[in-house]
Amino acid sequence: MKLMILSATPWGSVFIKENIPGIETKKLPGLAVHSGKLGGQWVALVEMNEEEDVPDFGGSLVDGIDPEYIVSLGEAYSCKKSLGIGDMVISSGGAFLETSKPNELGDARADQKLIDLGLKAVERFNNDDRLCKVVVGTVFLNPGTAKTGRKLNFLPQKDIYCIDHNGFPFTRWLVNNKTPFVMVRTIVPVPAKNRPVDVTQLKWDMAKRNFWFVKGILEGLKKIRTKETVGKVDLI
């Protein structure tokens, strides 16, 4: 089993990286690709550089990786009054505007198995960690980045839970690649509103929850694979 982890920021995946012994790193424009074993299972961790524009994901990224599953980690702005800073949105899918067809909405559906495993992982760390609200819903991926993306004065559909300014190239690639995926987004404060929040603590909480989210999914996939293998053996 091969899992690719896409992280919108290096600090968002710091604990994941620290738990990959003998990690190997490959530098690409706007990206760093780290590979190794997490909990005994092979992963490729792709970190986006916040200071550089990330090119469209293509062959240079996936050469030699060929992932079976993808987990995307990042942050977003809430579209719901019920969601506060530090809460989490697990994607039922990613919606995005087609740049070539401005009035059409693209759509990428998340894998239900990964959604279920992610929810179980969140339930586990929510018992021991500071509590956060978790919902499953659509993540809207704004074209471009937080710096270059166009501002939206509307939401293309009513069931949008949050807006991510950095995931657009990733989702476009997923639509073409057809790899089973799930996204998780931590709600962060909108800079313009200058909300009083301990950003340092928020970053540490996000990094820790991202680690347990990925670890829970890996453990769940391993159990599923083991059951499938045992089932095949029993039939022989």
Secondary structure, DSSP 8 states (H G I E B T S, - for coil): --EEEEESSSGGGHHHHHTSTT-EEEEETTEEEEEEEETTEEEEEEEE-TTS------HHHHTTT--SEEEEEEEEEE-STT--TT-EEEEEEEEEE-SSSTT-EEEEE--HHHHHHHHHHHHHHHHHS----EEEEEEEE-SS-TTTS---SS-SSTTEEEEESS-HHHHHHHHHH---EEEEEEE---GGGT----HHHHHHHHHHHHHHHHHHHHHHHHHHHHHHHHHHHHH-
